[in-house]
Amino acid sequence: MIYVKYDNDLTTNNKGYISITTHGTDAIDNTIQYYHKCVELIKKIDNCRVTILETPVYSIYHLNKKKHHKILDNFITQNKELAEQVVQLNTKFKEINCTINLHTPKLSNDLQVRSKYKKEAHRIETDRSYYNFQLYANGIHIANLLARTWLNEIADTDRLLVTRVFMLWSAQALPR
C-alpha cells in the first residue's frame, strides 16, 4: 500500500508569511492532475495499491498571527476561502479513491467542532460548526496529539483493507 500526500498549490509562502495562491480552481486542478499521474504510474506496479490522503483544513490566519503579521484582516477571508478549496480538493480525492475502490480517513473531521446554540429572540436552536485550529502547533503544522490521532486513523484504514483482502482471500480458498 502506498499513501500519497502532496503539498498542494493552494497556498504560497511569501517572505515567511502564507497567503492563498489563487481565488479560482486552478490550484485544485493542477493538484488533481498530479494525483492522476501518480495513480497511473503506481497502477503499473504489480501488487501495489495507492491511496490518496485527504488534505486536512489548515489556517493561514493562525500561522501568520503566530509569525506576528501586522495586518491579519485579509487572512480571515482568505482562511474561509482556503477551507472551501480544501473541501473541494478532498471531494476530488474521494472521487479518485472511489475509482480505485479505496477510501481514506477524513482528517478534517478531527478538527471540526459542532455545537448547538439559541439564536435571536425566538430562541431558535441553530447548529454552529467551526474548525479548532488550536490542535495545530501553529495553524498549519500538526501537534503531537493530532499526529498520533491521524496516524492511528490511517493505520485503522489500512488494517480494514488488509482484513477485507484476507477475508476475500480466505473465502476464495474455501473448498467448494
N, C-alpha and C positions, 0 to 999 in steps of 0.2 A: 504494500500500500504506500503510495506517495501522496503526501499532502502538499498542496501548492499554496503559498502565500506570497503575493507580490505587492510591493509598496506601490499603491496606486498613484495616479497623477491628479488626484482631487485637490491636493494642497501643494503649495510651493514655499520653500524656505527662502526668505529674502532678508539678508543681513541679520540672521538669528531669530527673526520673527516669522510666524507661519501665517499664510493667508490662503484664501480659496483661489484655485487656479483659473477655473472658467465658471461662467454662470449658466452654461448650457449642458449638453450631454456629451460634448467632445471627449472629455477625460474618461467618462464611463465607457464610451465606445472604444477608445484606444485600449483601455484595460481589458475589456471583453475580447477584443481581437487577440491580445497577448495570451489570454487564457485558452482561447480556442486553439491557438498554435501549440500550446503546452499539451493540451488534451490529445491532439492529433499526433504529436511526437511520442507521447507516452503510450498511446494505444499500440504503437508498433513493437513495444517491448512485451515479450511473452510473459504470461502470468503476473502482470502488473496492472494495478488499478490506481486511478488518480481521483482524489477528492479535492475540490477547491474549497478552502476555508473561507467562510464569510468574513467580511471586514467589520469589526465592531465600530459602533459610533464613537467618535472621539471629539475633543473640544479644542479648537484653535483659540477660543477665548481664554480658557483656563491656562493654556500654555503661555500665551502672550502676557497674561496677567502675572504669571509666575516669573516671567522674564522682565517684568516692570515696564511694559509698553505704556507710553503716556496717554494714548488715545484708544480706549477699548470699545467705544460705542460701535464702531464699524464691525468689530468682531462678533457682536451679539447677533446681528442679522446674518453675517457670514456663517456663524455656527448653525443657525436654523437651516440655511440652505445646504450646508455640508451634511447635516443629518439626513435631509431629504435625498441628497445624492447617494449617500451610503446605503439608504434603504433601497433606492433604485438599483444600485450596483449589486446588492445582495439578492434582489429579485432575479437579476440576470444570472448570478452564480447558482441560485437554486434551479433555474431552468437548465443550465449546463449540467449540473449534477444529476438532475432527473433524467436527462438523455442518456446518461451512463449508469442509471439505476442506483445512485448513491445519494446520501444526504449528509449534511454537516450540522453541527450544533449551531444554534442561533446565539452567538456570543453577545450580541447587543441586549438580549433579554435579561442577562445578569446585571445590566446597568439600569434597566428600566424600572421605575418606581411608579406604581399606580395607587391612587387613593381616591376616596370619595369626599366631597365637601358640599355644604349647603350654600346655594347661590341665590343672591338677591333677596328681596323682602318676602317673596313667596316661599323661600326656603326649599327651592327645587334642588334635589340631590343630583350632583354632576360628578362625572369622572374627571380626574386630572392625571396626566401622565408626563413624566419627565425622565431624563437620564441623570443618574448620580455619577457625575464625573469625579467626585471625591475618591472613588475607588481606584482611580489612576494616580500615579505618582505626580503627574503634572498636567493632566488633561489629555495626553497622548500616550505616554509610556506607562505600561501596566505595572501595578504594585504586586508584591509577592502573593498576597491572598488571591487576587484576581488571576494571576498567572497560574497558581495551583488549581483554582476552580476550572479554568479553561482547559488546562492540561488534562484534568480528570474527565471533563466532558468529551474531549477529543478521544481519549483512551476508551471511554464507555462506548462511543460511537463505533470505534474500531473493534471492540470486543463484540458488540452486537453484530457487526458484519461478519466477523470470524465465526460467531455462533451460528449465524444463518448459513454460511458456507458449509460448516461442519454438519449441520442438520441436513442440508441438501445432499451432501456427500454421503452421509450415513443412510439416508433414505434410498439413495441410488445403489448402495452396497447391499441392501437387504435382499435376501433370496426371494424370488417371485414365485 
